[in-house]
Amino acid sequence: MKESRRTNALIAVALAMIAAAFGLYSLIMMSWLRAPARQAAGPAAARAEAEQNLASARKEFRARLLDPRAHMRLSNALWKAGRPVDSFYVLYAARQLFADDAFRRAHAEVVLGAGGPAAEARKRLEGLRDAALTVPVHAEVAREHPDTPEGRMSLDALSRLAAGDENSAGGESARLARTALDELHQDDPKHPGKLAALGMGLFARGDHALAHAVATEALSKNPDQAGAAQIMGALALQQKDMDGAMRWLSASWDRNPDDLYSASKLAQIYDKRRADPESALPFYLALYRQNPDFADAGEPVERRIRETLDARRESLLKHAPVEGLGTRFALDDASLRAEACLRAAAFKDPRWVERLGELLDDDAEIVRRNADYALFEIGKADGEAVRSRRDAWLGSDKPLVRIRALNLFADLDGRNVLPKLADALRDPNPAVRGFAKVMVLDHYFAGAPEATKLRARYLAEERDPEVLSLLSRFPAK
């Protein structure tokens, strides 16, 4: 009896520690991720709209699994609904799934909002070799479309040109760019990006006193000028004033969601100087969302995010008891749901079969994959508990469930699943057919003689261009 009470007490303490750790993590995440935080804390109508948009994106995603834009829309909707980790994993999985050019086009269109009049205006830059001739084009784009990706690109270009030496060869472009930025700021003094471009150009060329003067003047007129805060943060960093830098950069970041300079510097301070990757994570996530190729000192931010999420999820759920997994499967964090699946795999407890089956339809591939693995481990220990769901999952009206269930039972039952594989290769959903070929036929039955005719028949019948693109990207080995 004493031992039982002691065990129950230990379980209670472990659960409390996990809940406290997750609560602290949630507070950190939501205090820094401004856009999702504002959404979560906003009026009920805003929250309802975000959830409605998420529901629509989820429906489109499952109907168009081979369209990269559907993946981008789901990632975007998750971000705006306050689920940044899920947003990351959907974006990351899309990057692995689609060809680089297709991924980049979809990301630019859906996530960044590129295209339209601003993109048309920037076409005038094509063929211009003289930097001085590009200045009027950049100035026009920045003036007319400052809050578009193209407008921010032109502001960055003007800032780089303004950092040049006006007295050196080619100095005319530096003078013209600085004049253009000054005019842009004077015409629109409240715009943070225009002021930041001017001040950071001065800072980059070493004119720190003038950059400080520009920022100070702007702050005297508008204490909430985010561009001025960015300049002051850069100056504080240059002077090795870490407290001042964090104060100014945080102020800029909180007021201007497009200020990736401040996000990158804050991430560096937390991760590299303070050895606190947890606090750096929200900034890394925001940087990755805007630029999946972003790297810090040569290290891809994508890798740093994954390392941090892996360490955190293992730490938070390391001592989670089998009884407590149910609530973990429903957390608004794909990394923790994925880790809960791994814990279920370790316990091999059949009570979670049905819940794991539901996770085969999760938004995030990492969760679907880990749920598949957990069911496989449970199936090895208690085959009937899993096999009794086989027909229901393989015949599910959810394509993601059909795909993962086919992979699960090919792994669990071997060649007994070949008749079901033949059906899947003629599934009305193109993605089910494509993934049945790539994930199951080519992986589990690559050298099986009885699968040769099945493969030949399928390849002769498949005509969907998106499926054919998938097959060319992941050829049989």
N, C-alpha and C positions, 0 to 999 in steps of 0.2 A: 504493500500500500504506500509506504514512504517512497519507494523507488518510482511508483506511478505518479505520485504528486510531484516528485522532483523532475521527472520527465516532462510533465505538463507545464511546470514552471519554466523549464528551459525553452520549451516550444513557444510559450507566451513571450518570453524575453526576446527570442530570435525574431518573432513576428513584429514585436514593437520596434526592434532595431531596424528591420527592413523597412517598415512603414515610415520611421523617422528619416532614414537615409533617403528614401524616395521622395518624401515631402520636401526635404532640403533641396534635393536636386531640382524638383519642380519649381520651387521658388526662385532658384538661380536662373533656370532656363527662362521662365516667364518674365522675370524682371529685366532681362537683357533683350529678348527678342521683341522688339517694339511693335512690329506690325501684328503678329499673332497675339501679343499681350493686349493691345488696344482692342482687338477683335473680341478677345475673351472677356474683357472688362466692359465692353460697350453695351449699348442698349439691347434689349431682348430682340428687337427687330434685326439688328446687325448680326447677332449670333444666329438667328433663325435663317437669315439670308446665306450666311457662310455654310451652315449645315445643309441648306437646300442645294447650294452650288456643289458641295461635296458629294451629295447623293447623286446629282446629275453626272458629275465627273466619274464617279464609281461605276455608274451604269454604262457610260460611254466606254470606259476602260475595258470592261468585261466584254462588251460587244465588239470592240476593235482592238484586240490584244496585239495585233501586228502593225498598228499605226503609232508611230512615235509621238504624234501630237496628242493622242489620247493619254499616253503616259505622262506627258508634260502637264496636261490639264489636271490630271489627278494629283500630281506632285504640287502644283500651284494651289489647288483647292485645299489640300491637306495643310499647306503652309498657312493659308489665310484662315483656316479653321483652328489654328493654334496647335498643330501637330508637326513641329519642325523635323523631328527624327523620322517619322514616317515619310515625310516629304523627301528627305534626303535619300532614304532607301529606295523609294520609287524612282527617283532621278538616277541614282547610282545603277540600279538594275537595268534601266533603259539604256544607259551608256554602254553596258556590257552586251546588250541584246542587239542594238541596231548599229548599222554602219556609221562611221564617224560623220560623214557629210549629212546623212539623214537626221542623226541626233542633233547636230549643230543647227540645222535649219529649223527643226521643231522647237528647240530651246530658244532660239532667237525670236521666233514668231510668238510663241505662247508665253514663255516665262518673262522674257525681256520686253516683249511688245514692239519688236523692231518691224520696220517696214512702213509703208505709207508715204506721205509727203516728205518727211525728213529723209528717208532713204533715197527718194527721187532727187532731192536737192543735193545730196552728197555725191550723186553720180557725176556732177560737174568736176569732181576732183580727179576723175579718171584721165590719165594721160598728162596731168600736170607734173612737171619735174622741178620747176622753180618753186621753192618753199614760199617765197613772197607772194606768188600768184594764188596759193592755196588759202592765204589769210582771209580775203574777202568772202570766200565760200564758207569757210569754217565760221566766220563771224555771222553770216546770214543764218546758217543752220542753228547756231547757238542762240541767236536772237529770236528766231521764229519757233524753234522747237527745243527749248532748253531742257525739258523734262523727259525727252525721249532718249533711248540708247544712242541714237545718232547724234543728238545734241550734246550729250555728255562726252562722246568720243571727240567731237569738234572742240569742246572746251578743253579737254585734255591735250589735244594737239596744239591749241593756241598757247596753253600753259607751258608746254615743252619748248615751243618756239620762243616764247618770251624769256625763257631761262638762258637764251644764248647771249653772246657778247655783241652788243650793238656796234662796237668799234672794230670788229674783226671782219674777215672776208665773209660775205653773206649776212652781215649784220642787219641788213635792211629788213629781213623777215622777222628778226627779234624785235626791232623797233615797231614794225607794223602790228605784230601780235600783241605787244604790250599796249599800244594805243587802242587796239580793238577791244582788248579785255577791259581796259579802263572805261571805255565808252559803254560796253555792255553792262558793267557794274553801275555806272552813273545813271543809265537809263532804267535799271531795275535793281535798286540798292538792296531790296529785301531778298533777292534770290541767292541762296547759299552757294550754289555751284559756280555762279559767275564770280562772286567775290573770292571763293576758294581758289579758282583757277588763276586769278590775278595774283593773289597773295602767295600761293605756292610756287608760281613762276618766279616771283621775286626771291623767294626763299631758296629755290633750287639754284639760282645763279649766285647765291651768296650775299644778296642784299638784305640781310636780316633786319637791319634797322628800319628800312623802308617797309618791309613786310609787316613788322610790328606796328608801325605807324598806321598802315592801311587797316589792319585788324582793330587797333585801338579806336580809330575814328569811327569805324562801323559799329563797334560795341557801344560807343557813347551815344549813338543815335538809336541803336536797337540792341539791347542787352541779350536778346535771344537769337542773334544772327549766328546761325550754325557754321557758315563759312568762316566767319571771324574766329570762332572757337576752334575750328580745324587748324587754322594758321597758328593760333596761340599754342595749340597742342604740339604742332611740329617744332615750334621755337623752344618749347619746354623740353622736348626730347633732345634737341640739339644741345641744350644746356645741361642735360642729364638730370633734370628736375622731374623725377618719376611721378611724384605726387601731383605736381602741377600738370604734367602731361596726361595723367589718367583723368584728372578733373576736367580739363578742357576737351580731350578727345571723347570722353563719355558724354559731355554736354552736346558736342557736335553730332555724335552718333544718335543720341536720343531724339534730336530734332530733325535730322536729315537721314532718312533711310537709304539714300543713294551714296552716302559718304563711305566708300569702301576703304579709303585711306585710313580713316580712324578705326574702322573695324579691324583692319589688318594689324595696325599698331597695338591696339588693345589686346588682340589675340597673342601677339608676340610678348607683350608685357606679362600677361597672365601665365602663358605656357612656358616661355623661355626664362624669364627673370624671376617669376614667383613659383615656378614648378607647380602650377595649378591648372592642369589641362581641362578640368571640369568647368572652371569659369571661362576658359578660352573657347569652349565648345560652341556656345551660341554664336560667337563671332565667326568661327570657322564655318558653321552651317550657313550663315548669311552670305559669306564670301563664296562658298561652293554653289549656292543657289544662283548667284549672279554670274559666276565664272567657274565652271567645273574644272577648268585647267589651272586654276589659281595655285601657285606654289610659293612657299616661304623658304628662302635660302635653298632652293632646289628641291625641297621636300613637298610633294603634292599634298594639298590640303585634304584631298579625298582620303589619303592614307592616314593622315593624323586624326581625322574624324573617326574613321573605322577603329583605329587603335584605342582611342578614348572611349568610344561606345562599348567596345568589347571588354575593356578593363572595368568599366562602370557596371555593366550588366552582370558580369561574373561576380563582382563584389557585392552588389545589392541582393542577388538571389542565391548567393553561395550557401546560405543556411536555411533557405526556404523549405519547410517540411512539405511532404506530399499533400497533406490536408489543406495547405494554403495556396496551392497552385491555381485553383479555380478563379480567384480574383485577379491573379497575375496574367491569365490568358486574355483579360479584357482591358488591360492598361493601354492608355493612349500613347504608347511608345513601342515602336516595332522591335527595338533591341531587347526590351524587357519581355515582350511576348515571345520573342525567339528564344530567349534564355529559359523562360518557363517551359517551353517545349523540350529543351535539352534536359531540364530537371525531370520532366515526365519520362523522358527516355531512360534516364538513370534509374528511376524508381520502378519502371516497367509495370505500373499500376493500371489495370484495365478500367478503373473507374473513370479515367479521363479520355477514353476512346471517342466518345461522342463529341466531346468538346474539341478534341484535336481534329476530328473530322470537319468541324465547322471552320477551323483555322486553315484548312486546305483552300479556302476561298478568301484568305486575308489579302489586303491591299499590297503587302510587302512580300517580295519573293523570299527573303530570308526567313520569314515566319512560315510561309508555305513549305519551304524546304525542310525546316526543322520539325514541323508538325508531321511531315511525311516520315522523317527519320524516327521520330518518337513512336509513331504507329508501327513502323517496322520492328523496332526493338520490343514493343509490347507484343506484337504478333509472333515474334520468335519465342516469347515466354508463354503466351496464351493465344494460340493461333485462332481459336474459335471466336474470341472476343473481337478480333479485327475482321476475320473472313466473313463473319455474319453480316457485315456492312458492305461487302464487296459489290453486290448488285445495285444497292442504293447509291453508292458513290460513283460507280462507273456509269450509272444511268441518270446521274444528277442533272438538273436543268442548269447547273452552274458550270460553265466551261473550265474554269480553273480547278474545280473539284475533279472533273473528269480527267483532266491532264495529270494531276498529281496522284489520283487514285490508280491510274494506269501504271504510272511509274512505281508506286508502292507495291502493287500486286505482281508486277513483273519481277521485282526484287524479292518478294516474299514467296511467290508461287512458281517462279520460273516459266517454263514453256507451257504450263497450264493456262497462261493468260493469252496465248497466241490468238485464239478465236476473238477475244475481246479487242486485241490489238488490230485485227483485221477490220472490225467494226469501227474502231477509232480512226483508222486511215480513210474512212469514208464518212466521217462525221460532218454534219452540215456546217459546223463552225470551222473556218479555215485554220484558226490557231490550234485547235485540237488536232487536226490532221498534221500540221507542221511539227508540233511538239511531239506528237506520237512517233513521228519518223526520227526526229533528232534525239529526243530523250530516251526513247524506249527501243525502237527497232534497231537503230544504229548502235546503241549502247549495250543493250542486253542480248541482242540476237545478231551481232555483227557477222559471226561466222556460222550461224545455224543454217543448215541446208534447207530446212522447211520454211525459213524466212526469205529465201532467195526469190521465189516466185512472188511472194507478198510484196517485196521491195520493188520488183520490176513492174508489177501491176500498178502499184501506187504511183510510181514515177511516170508511167505512161498516162495515167489519168489526171494527175494534178495540173491545173491550169491557172490557179489563182496567183497573180503577180506578187502579192505580199508573201505568200507561202514560198514561192520560188526564190524570192530574195532571201528569206530565212534559210532555206536549204543551201543556197550558195555561200552564205556567211558561215554556216556550220556544216561543212561537208562530212560525209562518212569517212572514218579513218580506216 
